[in-house]
Amino acid sequence: MTTLWNGKDMRAQEVLLQKTLDNYVQGLQKGDLALLQSAFWPPGQFCAQQADTVVCQTFAEVLPTWVRKPDPATRGVIRSYETSDPMARITYELHFGGKTFLDFLLLYK
């Protein structure tokens, strides 16, 4: 049975989400800026906690720094997600550069 969300096939949305996350991981694995740019909106924000403060930058600023040290062992797993066309909220566990990150992503089509 196909589950529908707002009259749309959920499987099609899941495929699109997985492709976006694959571009994220492959961009980090290969050091490929174009793949990362296909996954993230350039004016969107990336925020990270550093010591006792939160530092935010646009993806346009931060993505070029991520490709400087490609990591072929990069991998990720979806912990949870919700979709409501045209957006999705994803909790994503990312293993990159010998560290594990828990990403809270808000993605738009």
C-alpha beads as a LAMMPS data file, in Angstrom:
LAMMPS data file: protein, C-alpha beads

109 atoms
108 bonds

1 atom types
1 bond types

-500.0 500.0 xlo xhi
-500.0 500.0 ylo yhi
-500.0 500.0 zlo zhi

Masses

1 110.0

Atoms # bond

1 1 1 0.000 0.000 0.000
2 1 1 1.278 3.477 -0.877
3 1 1 1.054 6.122 1.815
4 1 1 -0.020 9.557 0.633
5 1 1 0.916 12.915 2.110
6 1 1 -0.963 15.937 0.801
7 1 1 -2.118 13.726 -2.060
8 1 1 1.455 12.789 -3.064
9 1 1 3.246 9.466 -2.998
10 1 1 5.478 9.406 0.105
11 1 1 7.933 7.077 -1.629
12 1 1 8.751 9.764 -4.213
13 1 1 9.502 12.248 -1.419
14 1 1 11.679 9.695 0.389
15 1 1 13.682 9.089 -2.800
16 1 1 14.257 12.839 -3.194
17 1 1 15.365 13.153 0.453
18 1 1 17.761 10.227 0.099
19 1 1 19.273 11.719 -3.088
20 1 1 19.868 15.017 -1.276
21 1 1 21.528 13.245 1.655
22 1 1 23.598 11.114 -0.742
23 1 1 24.860 14.329 -2.381
24 1 1 25.778 15.625 1.092
25 1 1 27.767 12.481 1.973
26 1 1 29.364 12.060 -1.459
27 1 1 30.349 15.721 -1.496
28 1 1 32.214 15.211 1.771
29 1 1 33.712 11.902 0.620
30 1 1 35.031 13.341 -2.642
31 1 1 35.602 16.958 -1.638
32 1 1 33.086 17.924 -4.337
33 1 1 31.698 21.427 -3.814
34 1 1 29.087 21.067 -6.582
35 1 1 27.534 18.031 -4.874
36 1 1 27.335 19.870 -1.552
37 1 1 25.851 22.938 -3.240
38 1 1 23.147 20.738 -4.770
39 1 1 22.127 19.660 -1.271
40 1 1 22.111 23.030 0.518
41 1 1 20.598 26.430 -0.267
42 1 1 23.539 28.919 -0.365
43 1 1 21.874 31.612 1.817
44 1 1 20.695 28.932 4.282
45 1 1 22.325 28.809 7.704
46 1 1 24.728 26.326 9.213
47 1 1 25.081 26.674 12.983
48 1 1 27.397 24.813 15.342
49 1 1 28.093 25.002 19.041
50 1 1 31.663 26.023 19.794
51 1 1 32.567 26.094 23.471
52 1 1 29.739 28.007 25.148
53 1 1 28.440 29.855 22.077
54 1 1 26.646 29.079 18.814
55 1 1 28.364 30.212 15.618
56 1 1 26.358 30.536 12.387
57 1 1 27.454 30.988 8.781
58 1 1 25.700 30.717 5.441
59 1 1 26.200 27.536 3.462
60 1 1 27.853 29.680 0.777
61 1 1 30.529 30.539 3.375
62 1 1 30.969 27.150 5.026
63 1 1 30.702 24.596 2.186
64 1 1 34.073 25.519 0.616
65 1 1 35.768 24.792 3.962
66 1 1 34.195 21.315 4.115
67 1 1 35.749 20.188 0.823
68 1 1 39.321 21.008 1.868
69 1 1 39.758 17.618 3.571
70 1 1 37.695 14.956 1.790
71 1 1 36.979 11.843 3.841
72 1 1 36.170 8.713 1.799
73 1 1 34.907 7.035 4.992
74 1 1 32.115 9.606 5.439
75 1 1 28.727 8.032 6.039
76 1 1 25.395 8.989 7.483
77 1 1 22.147 7.537 8.723
78 1 1 18.696 9.065 9.039
79 1 1 17.587 8.929 12.666
80 1 1 14.146 10.435 12.030
81 1 1 12.285 12.601 9.549
82 1 1 8.999 14.332 8.852
83 1 1 7.823 15.652 5.509
84 1 1 5.237 18.218 4.569
85 1 1 5.529 19.238 0.936
86 1 1 7.666 21.239 0.058
87 1 1 9.890 20.717 3.111
88 1 1 11.318 18.049 5.392
89 1 1 12.819 17.980 8.870
90 1 1 15.545 15.371 9.263
91 1 1 17.672 14.246 12.189
92 1 1 20.815 12.867 10.551
93 1 1 23.799 11.182 12.166
94 1 1 26.905 12.039 10.150
95 1 1 30.320 10.381 10.515
96 1 1 32.943 12.660 8.950
97 1 1 36.603 13.352 9.641
98 1 1 36.811 10.889 12.522
99 1 1 33.936 12.603 14.367
100 1 1 30.223 11.968 14.734
101 1 1 27.799 14.841 14.256
102 1 1 24.077 14.971 14.885
103 1 1 22.582 17.224 12.209
104 1 1 19.148 18.774 12.510
105 1 1 18.289 19.598 8.910
106 1 1 15.394 21.564 7.459
107 1 1 15.336 20.924 3.711
108 1 1 13.196 22.545 1.012
109 1 1 12.454 21.211 -2.444

Bonds

1 1 1 2
2 1 2 3
3 1 3 4
4 1 4 5
5 1 5 6
6 1 6 7
7 1 7 8
8 1 8 9
9 1 9 10
10 1 10 11
11 1 11 12
12 1 12 13
13 1 13 14
14 1 14 15
15 1 15 16
16 1 16 17
17 1 17 18
18 1 18 19
19 1 19 20
20 1 20 21
21 1 21 22
22 1 22 23
23 1 23 24
24 1 24 25
25 1 25 26
26 1 26 27
27 1 27 28
28 1 28 29
29 1 29 30
30 1 30 31
31 1 31 32
32 1 32 33
33 1 33 34
34 1 34 35
35 1 35 36
36 1 36 37
37 1 37 38
38 1 38 39
39 1 39 40
40 1 40 41
41 1 41 42
42 1 42 43
43 1 43 44
44 1 44 45
45 1 45 46
46 1 46 47
47 1 47 48
48 1 48 49
49 1 49 50
50 1 50 51
51 1 51 52
52 1 52 53
53 1 53 54
54 1 54 55
55 1 55 56
56 1 56 57
57 1 57 58
58 1 58 59
59 1 59 60
60 1 60 61
61 1 61 62
62 1 62 63
63 1 63 64
64 1 64 65
65 1 65 66
66 1 66 67
67 1 67 68
68 1 68 69
69 1 69 70
70 1 70 71
71 1 71 72
72 1 72 73
73 1 73 74
74 1 74 75
75 1 75 76
76 1 76 77
77 1 77 78
78 1 78 79
79 1 79 80
80 1 80 81
81 1 81 82
82 1 82 83
83 1 83 84
84 1 84 85
85 1 85 86
86 1 86 87
87 1 87 88
88 1 88 89
89 1 89 90
90 1 90 91
91 1 91 92
92 1 92 93
93 1 93 94
94 1 94 95
95 1 95 96
96 1 96 97
97 1 97 98
98 1 98 99
99 1 99 100
100 1 100 101
101 1 101 102
102 1 102 103
103 1 103 104
104 1 104 105
105 1 105 106
106 1 106 107
107 1 107 108
108 1 108 109
